[in-house]
């Protein structure tokens, strides 16, 4: 696909000699596409998206991100990491820095942005995730949902072309999940390419262009949300959906 921004070609990954965590993954993600990846625990979902910004290495196949092939080349990895923002389950904010300082750190150090510019950009992103009034606070003074929104804003400060979300709501209390999903839904409407590992099926239905189901290191099924939920093709998908949706 010519408009693909991420491609996996026959990608295989093992942990040690025995655990085959990704098996022959073929996947092409178009620019601006929003993909939700779901599947049981241990199916390789998080490993898959962590390969996109080289947080995980792979042993066989090819991964290309915005025309850059990921391999052992440190320059290539650095180039890709400038294009890719990532939000984790845990917020990974520095507790001794204010919200604003957490956001300006990377743009100043990695992007060599002057402090005033980095702060202006940070405030812009905090507005985007509707939390600008908390800029002077420290992370531990915020709720979990607010901290996760700060983490999303921090990733956006490096103006990525691609956003990876690794179960961004799994560490949150139920009443905080919605505020984070609302922010992600807004982002999804702004044309950024998104790969999101999540069990939030309502979010998948509302936002995804495509839902991918993984099991045992393989992509078992992929489809539009409507087809995926109303007409799952494989027994493994049906079984997973019955457990997660309760019918």
C-alpha positions as CSV (number, residue, x, y, z in Angstrom):
1,X,0.0,0.0,0.0
2,X,1.5,3.3,-1.1
3,X,-0.2,5.3,1.7
4,X,1.0,2.9,4.4
5,X,2.8,4.6,7.3
6,X,3.6,1.3,9.2
7,X,4.1,-2.1,7.6
8,X,4.9,-5.4,9.2
9,X,6.1,-8.1,6.7
10,X,6.4,-11.7,8.1
11,X,7.6,-10.4,11.5
12,X,8.6,-13.0,14.0
13,X,9.7,-12.5,17.5
14,X,10.8,-14.9,20.3
15,X,11.6,-14.3,23.9
16,X,14.5,-16.6,24.6
17,X,14.5,-19.7,22.5
18,X,11.1,-21.0,23.4
19,X,8.4,-18.4,23.6
20,X,7.3,-17.4,20.1
21,X,5.5,-14.2,20.8
22,X,4.8,-12.8,17.3
23,X,4.2,-15.3,14.5
24,X,4.4,-14.2,10.8
25,X,2.8,-10.8,11.4
26,X,1.7,-9.1,8.2
27,X,0.1,-5.7,8.8
28,X,-0.2,-2.5,6.9
29,X,-1.5,0.7,8.6
30,X,-2.6,3.6,6.4
31,X,-1.9,7.2,7.2
32,X,-4.5,8.5,9.6
33,X,-6.0,5.1,10.2
34,X,-7.2,4.2,13.7
35,X,-6.6,0.7,14.6
36,X,-7.7,-1.1,17.8
37,X,-5.9,-4.3,18.7
38,X,-7.6,-6.7,21.1
39,X,-7.2,-10.2,22.3
40,X,-6.6,-12.3,25.4
41,X,-3.7,-11.6,27.8
42,X,-0.4,-12.8,26.4
43,X,-1.5,-12.8,22.8
44,X,1.3,-10.4,21.7
45,X,-0.7,-7.2,21.3
46,X,1.6,-5.0,23.4
47,X,4.7,-6.6,21.9
48,X,3.3,-5.8,18.4
49,X,2.9,-2.1,19.0
50,X,6.2,-1.8,21.0
51,X,8.0,-3.0,17.9
52,X,6.8,0.1,16.1
53,X,9.0,2.4,18.1
54,X,11.8,-0.2,18.7
55,X,11.0,-0.7,22.4
56,X,11.0,-4.4,21.4
57,X,13.4,-6.0,18.9
58,X,12.2,-8.6,16.4
59,X,14.2,-11.5,14.9
60,X,12.7,-12.1,11.5
61,X,10.9,-10.1,8.9
62,X,10.7,-6.3,8.2
63,X,9.1,-3.4,9.9
64,X,8.9,0.0,8.1
65,X,7.7,3.2,9.7
66,X,7.1,6.2,7.4
67,X,9.7,4.9,4.9
68,X,12.3,4.0,7.5
69,X,13.2,0.4,8.0
70,X,13.7,-0.6,11.6
71,X,16.8,-2.6,12.2
72,X,20.0,-2.3,14.1
73,X,20.7,1.2,12.8
74,X,20.6,3.6,15.8
75,X,20.0,6.6,13.6
76,X,17.0,4.9,12.0
77,X,15.6,4.0,15.5
78,X,16.1,7.7,16.6
79,X,14.3,8.9,13.4
80,X,11.4,6.6,14.0
81,X,11.1,7.5,17.7
82,X,10.7,11.2,16.7
83,X,7.6,10.2,14.6
84,X,6.0,8.0,17.2
85,X,4.4,9.0,20.5
86,X,3.5,6.3,23.1
87,X,1.2,6.2,26.1
88,X,1.6,3.3,28.5
89,X,-0.6,1.7,31.2
90,X,1.4,3.4,33.9
91,X,1.7,7.1,33.4
92,X,5.5,7.2,33.8
93,X,5.5,10.8,34.8
94,X,8.4,12.2,36.9
95,X,6.9,12.8,40.4
96,X,9.4,15.5,41.3
97,X,8.6,17.7,38.2
98,X,5.5,19.7,37.7
99,X,3.0,18.8,34.9
100,X,4.5,21.5,32.7
101,X,8.1,20.4,33.4
102,X,7.2,16.8,32.5
103,X,6.0,18.0,29.1
104,X,8.8,20.4,28.3
105,X,11.6,17.9,29.1
106,X,11.8,16.0,25.9
107,X,11.1,18.9,23.5
108,X,14.0,20.8,25.1
109,X,16.4,17.9,25.4
110,X,15.5,15.8,22.3
111,X,14.1,18.5,20.1
112,X,16.4,21.3,21.3
113,X,13.5,23.6,21.5
114,X,14.0,26.9,23.5
115,X,12.3,26.8,26.9
116,X,9.6,29.4,26.0
117,X,8.7,27.6,22.8
118,X,8.6,24.2,24.7
119,X,6.3,25.7,27.3
120,X,4.0,27.3,24.7
121,X,3.7,23.9,23.0
122,X,3.1,22.1,26.3
123,X,0.3,24.5,27.2
124,X,-1.3,24.0,23.8
125,X,-1.3,20.2,24.3
126,X,-2.6,20.5,27.9
127,X,-5.5,22.6,26.5
128,X,-6.0,19.9,23.9
129,X,-6.5,17.2,26.6
130,X,-8.5,19.8,28.7
131,X,-6.2,19.9,31.7
132,X,-4.3,23.2,31.2
133,X,-5.3,24.5,34.7
134,X,-3.2,21.8,36.3
135,X,0.1,22.8,34.7
136,X,1.8,24.0,37.9
137,X,0.8,20.9,39.9
138,X,2.8,17.8,40.6
139,X,1.6,14.4,39.1
140,X,0.7,13.0,42.5
141,X,-1.7,15.9,43.2
142,X,-3.8,14.7,40.2
143,X,-6.2,11.8,39.8
144,X,-5.2,8.8,37.7
145,X,-7.4,10.0,34.8
146,X,-5.7,13.4,34.9
147,X,-2.3,11.9,35.0
148,X,-3.0,9.7,32.0
149,X,-4.2,12.8,30.1
150,X,-0.9,14.5,31.0
151,X,0.9,11.5,29.7
152,X,-1.1,11.8,26.4
153,X,-0.2,15.5,26.2
154,X,3.4,14.7,26.8
155,X,3.5,12.3,23.9
156,X,1.8,14.9,21.7
157,X,4.5,17.5,22.6
158,X,6.9,15.8,20.2
159,X,4.3,16.3,17.4
160,X,4.2,12.6,16.4
161,X,2.7,11.3,13.2
162,X,1.7,8.1,15.0
163,X,0.4,7.5,18.5
164,X,0.6,4.1,20.2
165,X,-1.6,3.4,23.2
166,X,-0.8,0.3,25.3
167,X,-3.9,-0.4,27.4
168,X,-4.1,3.3,28.5
169,X,-7.1,2.8,30.7
170,X,-6.3,-0.5,32.4
171,X,-4.8,1.1,35.5
172,X,-7.7,3.6,36.0
173,X,-10.7,3.5,38.2
174,X,-13.9,3.0,36.1
175,X,-15.1,6.6,36.5
176,X,-11.8,7.9,35.1
177,X,-11.8,5.7,32.1
178,X,-14.3,7.8,30.2
179,X,-12.3,11.1,30.5
180,X,-9.3,9.4,29.0
181,X,-11.3,7.7,26.2
182,X,-13.0,11.1,25.5
183,X,-9.6,12.7,24.9
184,X,-8.5,9.8,22.7
185,X,-11.7,10.0,20.7
186,X,-11.1,13.7,20.1
187,X,-7.5,13.0,18.9
188,X,-8.8,10.3,16.6
189,X,-10.9,12.9,14.9
190,X,-7.8,15.0,14.2
191,X,-6.2,12.7,11.6
192,X,-3.4,11.3,13.7
193,X,-2.5,7.6,13.0
194,X,-3.4,5.6,16.1
195,X,-2.7,2.0,17.2
196,X,-4.4,1.2,20.4
197,X,-4.3,-1.9,22.5
198,X,-7.4,-1.9,24.6
199,X,-10.3,-3.9,26.0
200,X,-12.6,-0.9,25.7
201,X,-14.9,-2.3,23.1
202,X,-17.2,0.8,23.1
203,X,-14.2,2.9,22.2
204,X,-13.3,0.4,19.4
205,X,-16.9,0.7,18.0
206,X,-16.9,4.5,18.1
207,X,-13.4,5.3,16.9
208,X,-11.6,2.4,15.1
209,X,-11.4,2.2,11.3
210,X,-10.3,-1.4,11.8
211,X,-10.3,-3.9,14.8
212,X,-7.6,-6.5,14.9
213,X,-7.9,-9.6,17.0
214,X,-4.8,-11.4,18.1
215,X,-4.3,-14.7,19.8
216,X,-1.2,-16.8,20.4
217,X,1.1,-14.3,18.6
218,X,-1.0,-14.2,15.4
219,X,-3.5,-11.9,13.8
220,X,-6.5,-14.1,13.8
221,X,-9.1,-11.7,12.4
222,X,-9.4,-8.1,11.3
223,X,-12.4,-6.1,10.1
224,X,-14.4,-2.9,10.4
225,X,-15.8,-2.5,13.9
226,X,-19.4,-3.2,12.6
227,X,-18.4,-6.5,10.9
228,X,-16.0,-7.5,13.7
229,X,-18.7,-7.2,16.4
230,X,-21.8,-8.3,14.5
231,X,-20.3,-11.0,12.3
232,X,-17.0,-12.4,13.8
233,X,-15.5,-15.1,11.5
234,X,-13.4,-17.3,13.7
235,X,-14.3,-19.3,16.7
236,X,-11.5,-17.8,18.8
237,X,-12.9,-14.3,18.1
238,X,-16.4,-15.4,19.0
239,X,-15.2,-16.9,22.2
240,X,-13.2,-13.8,23.1
241,X,-16.2,-11.5,22.3
242,X,-18.6,-13.6,24.3
243,X,-16.3,-13.3,27.4
244,X,-15.6,-9.6,27.0
245,X,-19.1,-8.5,26.0
246,X,-21.0,-11.0,28.1
247,X,-23.1,-12.5,25.4
